[in-house]
Amino acid sequence: MIAIVDYGVGNLFSLRCSFSAIQADAVVTSDEETIRKADKLVLPGVGAFSAAVQKLKESGLWSVVIEEAKKGKPLLGICLGMQMLFERSFEDGVFEGLALLKGEVRPIADVIPKDYKIPHIGWNALRFEKASPLFKYIKEGDYVYFVHSFYAAHCEDSLTASAEYGAPLTACVQKGNVFGCQFHPEKSGEVGLKILRAFVELGGKKA
Amino acid sequence: MITKRIIPCLDVRDGRVVKGVNFTGIQDVSSPVDKAEEYSKSGADELVFYDITASSEGRKLFTDILVRTAEKVFIPLTVGGGIRTIDDFDRVLKCGADKVSVNSGAIKDPSLVSAAARKYGSQCVVISADVKRVGGAFRVFAKGGREDTGLEAISWIKRCVDMGAGEVVLNSIDTDGVKKGFDLEMLSAVCESVNVPVIASGGAGNIDDFITLFKAIPRVDAGLAASIFHFGEVKIKDLKKRMLAEGIPARL
């Protein structure tokens, strides 16, 4: 069973539906026991970094997510959920993240040309930087849907795919059992569902 | 590289997709859920559902359709029509919408734009403007294009972006339904004045009209149309192939 961690940030309807579409057993939950028992975790997130961190802490699930990930349970962070996997973010201040991956979250304005629009919204192609089991059913150049104004910087340690937007922006990361997608697989059509399917099938087990 | 988006718009009334010409003369097309699935499979980058019902029963049918679509269509969904309050945002976001477009509701109460952007983020708030030339000026119209608000369009759109709207849909009433091409003059004026994505709407009659749009105005992010897709006059796959052949980035 896959637990989609519900800490009161964003709408998890589409995410739940996308796991149903690939016949995966996924539940949206804020219950610690369910999260502890789950085979895999998904950490979603939209909005501001500091607000999401605060909500995850208030929900009491902050340390649960860290502990379960450190035990080796596969964890997939999506969009802001991916950004939270890093050590810190510079969105409206400096805020500590879960620090499961090395790197930090910075404004895309730091690296993209001045005439590029912010946020980076739309379909962009993936460029593979390193092999990852998440790419099992997709190929380089496949398009996924992005909406973000911040990106993971200095994450060479875990970078597996990037997308070109006047500068290469971090698209996918992985270090061991900890995975992240800056884009929204649940909004990326067939390609997105294939990425989720690869996550579901990690460890040879159909969760 | 980010692609130019192609967005079919589904005007929904009483649970059916309909399409009018110059904002009136409505024809029944088909089931919105089937249509949404078909578009998604053929390469649509996003879908817009526009609720043109006024009754509460119609509204219930609309949200049911939204839920059923979001259960099987995994591309971004934008909802517009009858959005006047934060509760309206809440209602459609819970049913699977990713973005909400406001038009008359924002004209009546501009603070709706900033309140929604604060609560859901700018990426969620789309300002949709129905614009028509009146005595050489671009004017914003309300109530489905029936009422001249007296607002100058460019400054209104800029104001909405400043208040937090993350995208702009520009519907030219002058070219809508006429199928003679997008309103390039009006679109250029808007693209020059804002730094958020601009979606062109109104006037597409064939594939060439999209090619002309993207070549003439490189800052336009997306083209939106309804009837030419509904009636199969333009197939999204053919359009995307042509875009690629013309060197316009597209997702096929």
HADDOCK unambig.tbl for C-alpha pairs under 7 A between the chains (distance, minus, plus):
assign (segid A and resid 11 and name CA) (segid B and resid 94 and name CA) 6.82 0.50 0.50
assign (segid A and resid 13 and name CA) (segid B and resid 96 and name CA) 6.16 0.50 0.50
assign (segid A and resid 14 and name CA) (segid B and resid 70 and name CA) 6.45 0.50 0.50
assign (segid A and resid 14 and name CA) (segid B and resid 71 and name CA) 6.97 0.50 0.50
assign (segid A and resid 14 and name CA) (segid B and resid 96 and name CA) 6.18 0.50 0.50
assign (segid A and resid 17 and name CA) (segid B and resid 71 and name CA) 5.29 0.50 0.50
assign (segid A and resid 47 and name CA) (segid B and resid 120 and name CA) 6.90 0.50 0.50
assign (segid A and resid 47 and name CA) (segid B and resid 121 and name CA) 5.84 0.50 0.50
assign (segid A and resid 117 and name CA) (segid B and resid 195 and name CA) 5.65 0.50 0.50
assign (segid A and resid 117 and name CA) (segid B and resid 196 and name CA) 5.85 0.50 0.50
assign (segid A and resid 118 and name CA) (segid B and resid 196 and name CA) 6.66 0.50 0.50
assign (segid A and resid 122 and name CA) (segid B and resid 2 and name CA) 6.40 0.50 0.50
assign (segid A and resid 122 and name CA) (segid B and resid 3 and name CA) 7.00 0.50 0.50
assign (segid A and resid 123 and name CA) (segid B and resid 2 and name CA) 5.65 0.50 0.50
assign (segid A and resid 123 and name CA) (segid B and resid 3 and name CA) 5.81 0.50 0.50
assign (segid A and resid 124 and name CA) (segid B and resid 1 and name CA) 5.66 0.50 0.50
assign (segid A and resid 124 and name CA) (segid B and resid 2 and name CA) 4.54 0.50 0.50
assign (segid A and resid 124 and name CA) (segid B and resid 3 and name CA) 6.41 0.50 0.50
assign (segid A and resid 125 and name CA) (segid B and resid 1 and name CA) 6.45 0.50 0.50
assign (segid A and resid 143 and name CA) (segid B and resid 251 and name CA) 6.69 0.50 0.50
assign (segid A and resid 164 and name CA) (segid B and resid 1 and name CA) 5.21 0.50 0.50
assign (segid A and resid 165 and name CA) (segid B and resid 1 and name CA) 5.77 0.50 0.50
assign (segid A and resid 165 and name CA) (segid B and resid 2 and name CA) 6.80 0.50 0.50
assign (segid A and resid 186 and name CA) (segid B and resid 74 and name CA) 5.91 0.50 0.50
assign (segid A and resid 187 and name CA) (segid B and resid 74 and name CA) 4.73 0.50 0.50
assign (segid A and resid 187 and name CA) (segid B and resid 75 and name CA) 4.35 0.50 0.50
assign (segid A and resid 187 and name CA) (segid B and resid 76 and name CA) 5.65 0.50 0.50
assign (segid A and resid 188 and name CA) (segid B and resid 74 and name CA) 6.26 0.50 0.50
assign (segid A and resid 188 and name CA) (segid B and resid 75 and name CA) 5.69 0.50 0.50
assign (segid A and resid 189 and name CA) (segid B and resid 74 and name CA) 4.86 0.50 0.50
assign (segid A and resid 189 and name CA) (segid B and resid 75 and name CA) 5.46 0.50 0.50
